[in-house]
Amino acid sequence: MPGAFLWGFSKEQKKNRIKFYFPFCWFLTIFIFFSISTSKRELYLLPLYPAAAIMIGGFLSHFSFQTERTAFPFKTLILPFYLMDGAFLTMGIAFWGFPFIETPLSESFSFSAYILLLAMIFILGGGLIIFSARKRQIWSSFLTTAFLMFTAFLITIEGVLPKINHLKSAKPFCKRITRYLSEGKEIASYRVKTSPFNFYTGLNKIKKIPTSEELINYLDSPSTGLVIIKEKAFNQLKEKSLIPIDIHIVDKAKIGHRAFLLLFKGEKKKEREEAI
């Protein structure tokens, strides 16, 4: 957009500037109005896109068919390709080194073909982008960028997301929760969002406990079955000696970057101990 604005008000566009005023005023009016407005939603800015497309399209069309490409507006068109090239090269080098770095994802992606393929595509594509940009080949740089983004999207959908989904999903933990829940017993959560647990367990009546006082009262109740709690919160309560003796950890799981515990009231059974 900055390059399109500079081009629209440049000296060489003086004769055709009247054609630029319409999309420019269209864009500016809507942008300023909704920027000042107290109610802001993404949908309100949708009318900006046609005006922006007209200005950017005219800008690209003008310089794509010009032999002289030394004007300042053209340099603003080239600059984003250099920035994207740096981003692609950085990601490509990072992906090459990813298998050698110890992370929570190392086990899933250690020398994965998808990671190495992404690294190779980003490095080769980044090199091609900078070569085309230096030769002032705009369409070649643009098409290479589009190809890299589309290919990265397909590889991510096909090979990357399925491998990390189980690390961020509550589904495996919820399957184990339903096995532990005894008939006639309740399940509750302490300061935990229950929506993913409701969905994957099929239980719509997971009691929400917002305070430690209510949790202590709930743990003393004879109807208490299971409690879902964050490990950090459990440790804080344990340090204050607020966890009763007959409360045991029967399962634990890490969902995303948060660790969760499943608490059970009563005597530990052998099968529960083996499940941890």
N, C-alpha and C positions, 0 to 999 in steps of 0.2 A: 503493500500500500504506500509506504513513503516514496518509493521510486515512481509509482503511478502519479502521485500528487506533484512531484517535482517535474515529471514529464509534461503533465497537463498544463502547468504554468510556465513552462520553459519558453524561450524566445522562438524556437522553431515551430511551436504549436500556436503562435499568435493568430494565424489566419483561421485555424480550426478550433480555437478555444471555445467558441460558442457551443460546440458539440460536447465539450467536456463539462460545461457548467451544469447541465441537467443531472447526470449521475452524481456529480460532486455535491450539489445542493441536496439531492435526495439522500445521500449518505450522511452528510453533515447534520441535516435537520433531525433525522431520526436518532443519530448517535448522541447529539447534545440533549435532546428532549428526554430520552430514557436514562441518560447519565445523571441528569438533574433530578429525575423522578425518584421518590423515596421507595416505590415498589419496583424491584428489579427481578426480572426472570429472563432466562435464556431465550424463551420463546419470543419475547418482545423484540429481540434483535434480528429475527429472521428476515424482515424486510430490507436489512442492510446488505444481504448477500447478493441480490441481483445487481444493485448499484456498484458494489465492490467488484463483481465479476465483469461488468461492462468496462470499468476503468482499467482494471488489470489486463483484461483481454486486449484493449486498445494499446496499452503500453507494450505488451508482449508482441503484438502483431507489428507494431511500428518498428521495433528494433530487430525483429527476426528477419526482416527483409531489407535491412540496411547494411551496406558494406562498411560504412564508417561507424565504428562502435567505440569511440573514445569519449563521448559526452558523459557528463557527470551522472545523469539519470540512468544511463546504461550500467555504470559501475555499481549503482545501488541494486540493480538486477542481478549482477554477478556475485555480489557479496554473500547472499544467502546460500549459494551453492558451495562457497568456500566453508561456510559455517557447517553446513550439512555434511560436507566431506570430512571435516574434522570430527564430527560426531560419529560418522560411520566407521572411520579408521580407529577411533578410540574404542568403540564397542567391539570391533573386530579383534583388536589386540587383547581387550579384556576377556573376550570369549575364549581365546587361545589359552590364556592363563587361568581360566576358571577351574579346570579340573585339578590344578595344583594348589588351590586355595581351600582351606578347611572352612566350610559353611554348612548350615543345616540342609542345604540342597546337594551337597557333595556326593552323598550316597546315590541320589537319583540321577545325577548328571555327570558322574565321573567318566570322562572320555566318551560322552554321548555323541553319536553320529550327528544328531541335530545341532548340538552346540558347535561342533567343529565345522559343520556345513555353514551355519550362520556366520562364523568367524571368517571363513574363506570368502563368502559372498560379500560381506561388508568390506573386507580389505580390498578385494579386486574391484568392487563397485566404487569404493571411495577413491581409488586410484584413477578409475575411468572418469569420474566426475571432475576431479581436479585437472585432468588432462584436457577434457572438453572445455572446461571453464577458461583455462589459459589460452585455448585456441579460439575463444569467443563463440563456441558452438552451443548456443542456448538450448536448442531442442534436444540435442544429445544429452546434455546435463540433466535436463528436465525428465526425459524418458528413463534415463538411468536411475534417477532418484525414485521415480514412480515404480520402476521394476523392483528396486531394493525394498521399498516399503511393502509392496504387495507380496513379494516372496517371503519377507520376514513375517508378515501376517499369517501366511499359510503354514509356514514351519512352526510358528508359535501355537497355532490352533491344533495342528496335527501332532506335534511331538513334545512341546514344552508344557502346555497347560495340563494335559492328562497326567504328566509326571508329578506336578506340584499340587494337583487338585486334592489328593488325599492328605496333604500336609496342612491344607487350609480348610478342609471340609469337616463338619461335625458328624458326618454320617457314620464312619466306623465307630466312634465313641458312643453314638446313640444306639447302635445295634447292640452293644454290650450292656448299655443301661437297661434296655428292655429285658435282658436275660436275668439281671439282678433283682428286678422289682418283684416283690412278693404280692400275692393277691390280697386285697384289702388294705394295702399300705399306700401311703402318699409319697409323692416325689416333689421336692421343692428346690429352688435355686436361691442362692444368696448373692445379691448384687451381680447377677448375670443376666444378659439379654436372653430371653427364653425362645425367641422366634425360631432359630435353627433347630433347637432341641424339640420344640413342638412339632415342627415339620417332619424331622427324620424319625422321631420315636412314635409319631401318630398319637401322642398324648396331648390333649388340649387343656388339661387341668394341672399344669405345673405351677405350684404355688410360688409367688414371688415374695422374698423376704428382704426388706430394705435395710434393716438395722440389726446390730449385733444382739440387742436385747430380745427382739422378736425371734432371732435364730436360736438363742439359748432356750427360750420358752418352747419353741417348736421341737428342739431336740429332746426335751423332757416329755413330749407328748407320746402316748402309747401308739398313736397311728403313724408315727414317723417311720418312713421306709428308707428313702434315699435323699441325699442332698448334693446338688451340683454346686461347686464352689471353686473359685480361683485359688491356685496354690499359694499365691502371695497373701491373699486374705486369710487363708487357713493358717499360715505360719504366724501372722500377726495375732490372730485369736489364740493360737496355741501358746505364744509367748506370754499372753496375759492370763493363761490358765483358764480360759473360757470354754475349752472343748471338754465335754464329759468323758469319763474313762471308757464308757461302753460305746463310744463312737470310733469307728475304724475306717481306714482308707481301703476300699476294695478295688479301685481302678483309678487310672490317671491317663491323661492324654494331653498332647500339645496340639492346639488348633491355631494355626498361624504363629504368632509370636507369644501367645498366651497359653499358660499351663493350667489345666483344670483337674480337679480331683472329684471322685465320687465317694461320698461318705455313706456308711451303713451303720445303723444302730442295732446293737446286739452282739452276740458272741461270734467270733470269726469262724467261719466254716472252712474246711479244707479246700473246697473248690474255689472259694473266694480268695484265699491266700495264694493259690496257684495262678489265679487270673491276673494278679498284679505283675 
